[in-house]
Amino acid sequence: MTTPNPLTRFSATVENYIRYRPGYPIDLLDFMKNEMGLSAQSVVADIGSGTGKLTELFLENGNPTYAVEPNVDMRAAAERLFGHFPKLKSVDGKAEATNIPDHCADFVLAAQAFHWFDQMVTRQEFLRILRPGGWALLIWNDRNDARSPFMQDYDAFLRAFSSDLDKIDHRHIGDEQLATFFGKNGFAYHEIDYLQTFDFEGLKGRYLSCSYAFEEKHLRHNAAMQRLSDTFEAHSETGKVDFWYLTKIYFGQIA
């Protein structure tokens, strides 16, 4: 099976992505303030910003924020949702060529995106756009599959009804790759619990927001929906299920 182009593969899922993908915990801001000196004046570059899930957090904190996204549909969605923030700078660019100025950012972040990048070219681009003493953060919302029986069964559902999950799973990114990316200063790690609560329509939308989900035209779509419904019914309480994540943060000063 040919893996779709990462620059276009989310175009068909934009509305579900907006409605059902998780944002990022407010505790991330407190962590960055305490550990890295984030202030409202800090300039942030969100690379692979998508529909603005992470961008929103910094705009609401008052930060001048570059939102760099190559997918035209996702970038347009972010502009529609967050264009009223005067400190948003929406940029047509990618991790390897962001199209933003040299040494313009105190913080460069990639959320749910680094596994799509050419990592060593991206490393050079991050070095170019970071100010001296600036920080790089690589962030993922990982499904916490061990958190509950529902999360375990949802993972089993994905294994059965996903087109190329194993090919694109960011959990293939390991310490060796991260150490090479961050360089001689090394990197540190922090994690934060994060929760979404879904009714069945929300859970369905969460699945369909993924680029590896079986779309309506897929021959196995109906079977996937039945299995998802069965999984929901087996675990829901008062018509809802808890969908748990660990927000995983790898951070350092690239050198």
C-alpha positions in Angstrom: 0.0 0.0 0.0 1.3 3.5 -0.9 1.4 5.9 2.0 -0.3 9.2 1.0 1.7 12.4 0.8 2.0 13.8 4.3 1.4 17.3 2.9 -2.1 16.3 1.7 -3.2 13.3 3.6 -5.2 15.2 6.2 -7.1 17.4 3.7 -10.1 15.1 3.7 -10.3 15.0 7.5 -10.0 18.7 8.4 -13.5 19.2 9.9 -13.3 16.1 12.0 -9.8 17.1 13.0 -11.1 20.5 14.2 -14.0 19.0 16.1 -12.6 15.8 17.6 -8.8 15.9 17.9 -7.5 16.9 21.3 -6.0 20.3 22.0 -3.1 20.6 24.5 -3.3 20.9 28.3 -3.0 24.4 29.8 -0.4 22.8 32.2 2.0 22.9 29.2 2.2 26.7 29.6 2.9 26.5 33.3 5.6 23.9 32.6 7.2 26.1 30.0 7.0 29.1 32.2 8.7 27.3 35.1 11.3 25.3 33.2 12.1 27.5 30.2 11.1 31.0 31.0 8.1 31.4 28.7 6.5 34.8 29.0 3.7 36.5 27.1 6.4 38.3 25.1 8.1 35.1 24.0 7.9 34.5 20.2 6.7 31.0 19.4 7.0 29.1 16.1 4.5 26.2 15.8 5.8 24.0 13.0 3.3 21.7 11.3 0.6 23.7 13.0 -2.3 22.1 11.3 -5.6 23.5 12.3 -4.1 25.4 15.2 -4.6 23.0 18.1 -1.4 24.1 19.8 -1.2 27.5 18.2 -4.4 28.5 20.1 -2.8 27.9 23.4 0.0 30.4 22.8 -2.3 33.0 21.1 -4.5 32.9 24.2 -1.4 33.4 26.3 -0.6 36.6 24.3 2.4 35.2 22.4 3.4 36.4 19.0 3.0 33.1 17.1 4.2 31.8 13.7 1.9 29.0 12.6 3.8 27.2 9.8 1.7 24.7 7.9 2.1 23.3 4.3 -1.4 21.8 3.9 -3.6 24.5 2.4 -6.9 23.2 3.8 -5.5 22.9 7.4 -3.9 26.3 7.2 -7.1 27.9 5.9 -9.0 26.3 8.8 -6.6 27.8 11.4 -6.8 31.2 9.8 -10.6 31.0 9.9 -10.6 29.9 13.6 -7.8 32.1 14.9 -7.4 34.9 12.4 -8.9 37.4 14.9 -5.8 37.1 17.1 -3.6 40.0 16.0 -0.4 38.1 17.0 -1.0 35.2 14.6 1.4 35.0 11.7 0.1 32.2 9.4 2.8 31.0 7.1 2.8 28.6 4.1 5.9 26.6 4.9 7.2 23.2 6.0 9.5 22.0 8.7 12.5 21.8 6.3 11.8 25.3 4.9 9.6 27.3 7.2 9.7 30.7 5.3 10.1 32.6 8.5 13.0 34.9 9.4 16.4 33.9 10.9 16.6 33.9 14.7 13.0 35.0 15.1 11.7 32.6 17.7 12.3 32.0 21.4 10.5 28.7 21.2 10.1 26.3 18.2 7.6 23.6 18.7 6.3 20.7 16.6 3.2 19.0 18.0 1.9 15.7 16.5 4.1 16.4 13.5 7.8 15.6 13.9 7.5 12.0 12.6 6.5 13.5 9.2 9.7 15.6 8.9 13.1 15.1 7.3 14.7 15.2 10.7 18.2 16.4 10.0 17.1 19.0 7.5 14.6 20.2 10.1 17.3 20.3 12.7 19.2 22.8 10.6 16.1 24.9 10.0 15.3 25.0 13.8 18.8 26.2 14.4 18.3 28.9 11.8 15.1 30.2 13.3 15.8 29.9 17.0 17.3 32.8 18.9 20.4 32.2 21.0 19.3 30.3 24.1 16.0 29.4 22.5 14.2 26.1 23.1 12.9 23.3 20.9 10.0 21.2 21.9 8.6 18.0 20.3 5.2 17.1 21.6 2.8 14.3 21.0 -0.6 13.4 22.5 -0.2 9.7 22.9 -3.2 7.5 23.4 -2.7 6.0 26.9 -3.7 2.5 25.8 -3.0 1.1 29.3 -5.2 3.5 31.1 -8.5 1.6 30.9 -10.1 -1.5 29.4 -11.8 0.9 26.9 -8.5 2.3 25.8 -7.1 -1.2 25.3 -10.1 -2.2 23.3 -9.9 0.9 21.2 -6.3 0.2 20.4 -7.3 -3.3 19.3 -10.0 -1.7 17.1 -7.4 0.5 15.4 -5.1 -2.5 14.8 -8.0 -4.2 13.0 -9.4 -1.2 11.1 -6.6 1.1 10.1 -4.9 1.3 6.7 -1.3 2.0 7.6 -1.2 2.7 11.4 2.1 0.9 12.0 3.9 2.7 9.1 3.1 6.2 10.5 3.0 5.6 14.3 5.2 8.3 15.8 6.2 5.9 18.6 8.8 4.6 16.1 10.7 7.8 17.1 13.2 6.7 19.7 15.8 8.1 22.1 18.6 7.6 19.5 16.9 9.8 16.9 16.0 12.4 19.5 19.5 12.5 20.8 20.8 13.1 17.3 18.3 15.8 16.7 18.9 17.8 19.9 22.7 17.3 19.8 25.3 17.8 22.4 23.1 19.6 24.9 20.8 16.6 25.1 17.1 16.6 25.8 14.7 16.1 28.7 11.3 14.7 29.0 8.0 15.6 30.7 4.5 14.2 30.5 1.1 15.4 31.4 -2.2 13.5 31.7 -4.9 14.7 29.3 -8.5 13.6 28.8 -11.3 13.9 26.3 -14.8 12.6 26.9 -16.9 11.4 23.9 -20.4 10.3 23.1 -20.5 7.8 20.2 -20.6 10.5 17.5 -17.6 12.1 19.1 -15.7 8.8 19.2 -16.6 8.1 15.6 -15.4 11.6 14.6 -12.1 11.1 16.6 -11.5 7.9 14.6 -12.4 9.5 11.2 -10.0 12.5 12.0 -7.1 10.1 11.6 -5.4 9.8 8.2 -5.4 6.0 8.5 -9.1 5.6 9.2 -11.4 3.8 6.7 -13.4 6.5 5.0 -17.0 6.0 4.1 -16.1 4.8 0.6 -13.8 2.1 1.9 -15.1 -1.5 1.6 -14.5 -2.1 5.3 -16.0 1.2 6.6 -19.3 -0.3 7.7 -17.6 -3.1 9.5 -15.4 -0.6 11.2 -18.4 1.4 12.4 -20.0 -1.7 13.8 -16.9 -2.7 15.7 -16.5 0.8 17.0 -20.1 0.9 18.1 -19.7 -2.4 19.9 -16.6 -1.2 21.6 -18.4 2.0 22.8 -21.4 0.1 24.1 -19.2 -2.3 26.0 -17.6 0.5 28.0 -19.8 3.6 28.0 -21.2 5.0 31.2 -24.1 7.5 30.9 -23.5 7.5 27.2 -19.9 8.6 27.3 -16.4 7.1 27.3 -13.1 8.6 28.6 -10.4 8.9 26.0 -7.0 9.2 27.8 -3.7 10.6 26.6 -0.3 11.3 27.8 1.0 14.6 26.4 4.6 13.7 25.9 7.1 16.6 25.7 10.7 16.3 24.6 12.6 19.5 25.0 16.1 21.0 24.9 18.4 23.6 23.4 19.6 22.3 20.1 23.4 22.4 19.6 
